[in-house]
Amino acid sequence: MSLIDLLVFNALFETPSNTGSNRCLGKRPSFNDPYSWLTYDEVDERIRAIGSALSEIVELKHDCENFVGIYAPNSPELHSSLNPTISSTIQWVIMQHACAAYSYTIVPLYPTLGDEALQHILSQTKMNCVLCASGREALHLMDKFESSLEILIIIANDSKFEEVKSRYSSKVSIYLFEELMVISAYLPIHFLIVRKERIFQIS
């Protein structure tokens, strides 16, 4: 198997069972609820759309790694403990694979690391874009840390999102995650520009 075959995006889609209308990505509101599913085609469409939008709003540098932070829970258990009204698992996975497919390196920002570690990560990577579960996470980033942030992508459209816009729209560009789907509708879907030597994730 060649290196290109080992790329994350290829591994997700390039096997016979990982196609078309087969189930790919599921979620449920609680442990007692049934799963709702996205098919491989639907996941592929979202990955390409989000990747296209990222390529438009986040400058892709070719002489260094291009870091995108994810400041959001990545499991249902964390949703219920941190904020039961917000589910970010689907968007987490879509963003993860969109970054893998379009030559961005993801950097998870876990609250459990503490503020000192988060400041170190922001300073070392000089990331300019972060996906946040809600306005609460976005406000924490903007209020507490020195950073190179220029773009915030927020999953939940709630009152905290409006607060982020009112306080920080003059300093950073702010998007809802679903807005990226709209942005991509007005753009040609870019060809995948994966570099096989690129780092997938720093944890």
Kinemage of the C-alpha trace (Angstrom):
@kinemage 1
@onewidth
@group {chain A} dominant
@subgroup {mainchain}
@vectorlist {calphas} color= white
{ca met a 1} P 0.000 0.000 0.000
{ca ser a 2} L 1.406 3.407 -0.957
{ca leu a 3} L 1.597 6.428 1.334
{ca ile a 4} L -1.275 8.096 -0.483
{ca asp a 5} L -3.469 5.098 0.329
{ca leu a 6} L -2.818 5.692 4.003
{ca leu a 7} L -4.144 9.239 3.997
{ca val a 8} L -7.046 9.711 6.378
{ca phe a 9} L -9.513 10.827 3.729
{ca asn a 10} L -8.706 7.885 1.480
{ca ala a 11} L -8.971 5.449 4.369
{ca leu a 12} L -12.481 6.684 5.111
{ca phe a 13} L -13.895 6.358 1.626
{ca glu a 14} L -11.825 4.034 -0.522
{ca thr a 15} L -13.089 0.608 0.530
{ca pro a 16} L -16.037 -1.213 -1.069
{ca ser a 17} L -18.342 -0.915 1.966
{ca asn a 18} L -17.660 2.783 2.537
{ca thr a 19} L -19.793 4.088 -0.290
{ca gly a 20} L -23.113 5.562 -1.297
{ca ser a 21} L -26.140 5.043 0.877
{ca asn a 22} L -24.426 2.923 3.535
{ca arg a 23} L -24.441 4.301 7.065
{ca cys a 24} L -21.383 6.339 7.935
{ca leu a 25} L -21.831 8.777 10.823
{ca gly a 26} L -24.521 8.535 13.492
{ca lys a 27} L -25.691 10.474 16.512
{ca arg a 28} L -28.430 10.276 19.124
{ca pro a 29} L -29.763 12.958 21.481
{ca ser a 30} L -29.365 10.640 24.484
{ca phe a 31} L -28.363 7.070 25.211
{ca asn a 32} L -32.008 5.974 25.176
{ca asp a 33} L -32.762 7.465 21.753
{ca pro a 34} L -32.252 5.761 18.392
{ca tyr a 35} L -29.405 6.863 16.158
{ca ser a 36} L -29.954 9.084 13.156
{ca trp a 37} L -27.458 8.504 10.379
{ca leu a 38} L -25.632 10.327 7.633
{ca thr a 39} L -24.675 8.167 4.665
{ca tyr a 40} L -21.197 8.069 3.152
{ca asp a 41} L -22.460 10.231 0.282
{ca glu a 42} L -23.843 12.807 2.724
{ca val a 43} L -20.650 12.839 4.776
{ca asp a 44} L -18.564 13.154 1.616
{ca glu a 45} L -20.692 16.104 0.473
{ca arg a 46} L -20.285 17.876 3.818
{ca ile a 47} L -16.543 17.252 3.987
{ca arg a 48} L -16.031 18.697 0.518
{ca ala a 49} L -18.297 21.656 1.284
{ca ile a 50} L -16.583 22.512 4.572
{ca gly a 51} L -13.154 21.972 3.021
{ca ser a 52} L -14.044 24.247 0.130
{ca ala a 53} L -15.241 26.965 2.487
{ca leu a 54} L -12.093 26.634 4.609
{ca ser a 55} L -9.982 27.037 1.487
{ca glu a 56} L -11.822 30.280 0.813
{ca ile a 57} L -11.689 31.852 4.285
{ca val a 58} L -8.453 30.425 5.777
{ca glu a 59} L -5.288 31.177 3.822
{ca leu a 60} L -3.448 27.969 2.957
{ca lys a 61} L 0.299 28.459 3.340
{ca his a 62} L 2.441 26.042 1.358
{ca asp a 63} L 5.699 26.439 3.284
{ca cys a 64} L 4.431 25.428 6.725
{ca glu a 65} L 1.675 23.591 8.563
{ca asn a 66} L -1.760 25.215 8.526
{ca phe a 67} L -3.331 24.762 11.948
{ca val a 68} L -7.066 24.760 12.683
{ca gly a 69} L -8.128 24.407 16.316
{ca ile a 70} L -11.182 22.499 17.511
{ca tyr a 71} L -12.511 23.675 20.868
{ca ala a 72} L -15.520 21.410 21.259
{ca pro a 73} L -16.458 18.108 22.924
{ca asn a 74} L -15.955 15.101 20.671
{ca ser a 75} L -18.136 12.592 22.510
{ca pro a 76} L -21.767 12.446 23.720
{ca glu a 77} L -20.554 11.854 27.273
{ca leu a 78} L -18.751 15.201 27.233
{ca his a 79} L -21.788 16.939 25.751
{ca ser a 80} L -23.961 15.916 28.673
{ca ser a 81} L -21.386 16.904 31.279
{ca leu a 82} L -20.359 20.251 29.748
{ca asn a 83} L -23.473 21.501 27.980
{ca pro a 84} L -26.417 19.151 27.405
{ca thr a 85} L -28.036 21.470 24.846
{ca ile a 86} L -25.127 21.321 22.386
{ca ser a 87} L -24.068 18.325 20.316
{ca ser a 88} L -20.878 18.878 18.366
{ca thr a 89} L -19.759 15.330 17.563
{ca ile a 90} L -20.930 15.364 13.933
{ca gln a 91} L -19.351 18.749 13.224
{ca trp a 92} L -16.148 17.676 15.003
{ca val a 93} L -15.762 14.662 12.711
{ca ile a 94} L -16.733 16.597 9.569
{ca met a 95} L -14.197 19.328 10.358
{ca gln a 96} L -11.550 16.734 11.188
{ca his a 97} L -11.897 15.040 7.813
{ca ala a 98} L -12.324 18.311 5.899
{ca cys a 99} L -8.998 19.460 7.330
{ca ala a 100} L -7.419 16.112 6.451
{ca ala a 101} L -8.677 16.388 2.884
{ca tyr a 102} L -7.648 20.006 2.318
{ca ser a 103} L -4.179 20.134 3.913
{ca tyr a 104} L -5.020 21.694 7.270
{ca thr a 105} L -3.660 20.241 10.516
{ca ile a 106} L -6.164 19.978 13.339
{ca val a 107} L -5.248 20.813 16.919
{ca pro a 108} L -7.826 19.796 19.553
{ca leu a 109} L -8.115 22.295 22.394
{ca tyr a 110} L -9.307 20.404 25.465
{ca pro a 111} L -10.593 22.427 28.461
{ca thr a 112} L -9.143 19.771 30.771
{ca leu a 113} L -5.646 20.894 29.770
{ca gly a 114} L -6.136 24.148 31.660
{ca asp a 115} L -5.640 27.736 30.552
{ca glu a 116} L -1.845 27.703 30.800
{ca ala a 117} L -1.587 24.777 28.378
{ca leu a 118} L -4.150 26.308 26.026
{ca gln a 119} L -2.165 29.548 25.921
{ca his a 120} L 0.987 27.571 25.132
{ca ile a 121} L -0.752 25.745 22.264
{ca leu a 122} L -2.158 28.967 20.811
{ca ser a 123} L 1.247 30.653 21.037
{ca gln a 124} L 3.239 27.761 19.586
{ca thr a 125} L 0.936 26.997 16.652
{ca lys a 126} L -0.077 30.600 15.908
{ca met a 127} L -3.345 29.143 14.621
{ca asn a 128} L -5.663 31.727 13.151
{ca cys a 129} L -8.876 29.661 12.985
{ca val a 130} L -10.780 27.700 15.645
{ca leu a 131} L -14.015 25.707 15.534
{ca cys a 132} L -15.937 26.251 18.794
{ca ala a 133} L -18.904 24.280 20.124
{ca ser a 134} L -20.676 27.462 21.190
{ca gly a 135} L -20.219 31.119 21.918
{ca arg a 136} L -19.160 30.194 25.427
{ca glu a 137} L -15.959 28.583 24.169
{ca ala a 138} L -15.367 31.426 21.720
{ca leu a 139} L -15.714 34.017 24.481
{ca his a 140} L -13.296 32.089 26.670
{ca leu a 141} L -10.704 32.092 23.882
{ca met a 142} L -11.114 35.775 23.151
{ca asp a 143} L -11.357 36.934 26.781
{ca lys a 144} L -8.554 34.894 28.316
{ca phe a 145} L -5.759 34.430 25.790
{ca glu a 146} L -3.248 36.228 23.625
{ca ser a 147} L -3.491 34.637 20.193
{ca ser a 148} L -3.270 35.022 16.428
{ca leu a 149} L -6.952 34.209 15.962
{ca glu a 150} L -8.620 35.806 12.973
{ca ile a 151} L -11.513 33.399 12.346
{ca leu a 152} L -14.024 31.792 14.722
{ca ile a 153} L -16.407 29.110 13.472
{ca ile a 154} L -19.180 28.391 15.981
{ca ile a 155} L -21.530 25.410 15.958
{ca ala a 156} L -24.399 26.574 18.206
{ca asn a 157} L -26.539 29.534 17.172
{ca asp a 158} L -27.538 30.744 20.627
{ca ser a 159} L -27.420 33.910 22.727
{ca lys a 160} L -23.699 33.484 23.350
{ca phe a 161} L -23.110 33.498 19.606
{ca glu a 162} L -24.791 36.895 19.435
{ca glu a 163} L -22.602 38.093 22.306
{ca val a 164} L -19.466 36.995 20.464
{ca lys a 165} L -20.593 38.924 17.388
{ca ser a 166} L -21.439 42.064 19.330
{ca arg a 167} L -18.149 42.093 21.247
{ca tyr a 168} L -15.613 40.773 18.767
{ca ser a 169} L -16.860 41.118 15.183
{ca ser a 170} L -14.504 44.081 14.700
{ca lys a 171} L -11.497 41.927 15.673
{ca val a 172} L -12.193 38.525 14.097
{ca ser a 173} L -14.364 37.046 11.357
{ca ile a 174} L -17.179 35.000 12.893
{ca tyr a 175} L -19.134 32.256 11.141
{ca leu a 176} L -21.706 29.696 12.101
{ca phe a 177} L -20.676 26.195 11.047
{ca glu a 178} L -23.764 25.956 8.843
{ca glu a 179} L -22.758 29.189 7.107
{ca leu a 180} L -19.761 27.359 5.665
{ca met a 181} L -22.186 25.098 3.806
{ca val a 182} L -23.784 28.223 2.315
{ca ile a 183} L -20.402 29.731 1.407
{ca ser a 184} L -19.420 26.557 -0.425
{ca ala a 185} L -22.618 26.662 -2.484
{ca tyr a 186} L -21.280 29.793 -4.208
{ca leu a 187} L -17.819 28.337 -4.772
{ca pro a 188} L -16.528 25.656 -7.062
{ca ile a 189} L -15.765 22.597 -4.968
{ca his a 190} L -11.988 22.583 -4.887
{ca phe a 191} L -10.068 19.509 -5.825
{ca leu a 192} L -8.525 17.800 -2.840
{ca ile a 193} L -5.056 19.212 -2.306
{ca val a 194} L -3.733 16.784 0.271
{ca arg a 195} L 0.043 16.686 0.720
{ca lys a 196} L 1.041 13.233 1.882
{ca glu a 197} L 3.909 14.580 3.985
{ca arg a 198} L 1.556 16.847 5.970
{ca ile a 199} L 0.749 16.248 9.648
{ca phe a 200} L -2.846 15.157 10.239
{ca gln a 201} L -3.313 16.096 13.905
{ca ile a 202} L -1.413 17.384 16.916
{ca ser a 203} L -2.872 16.228 20.235
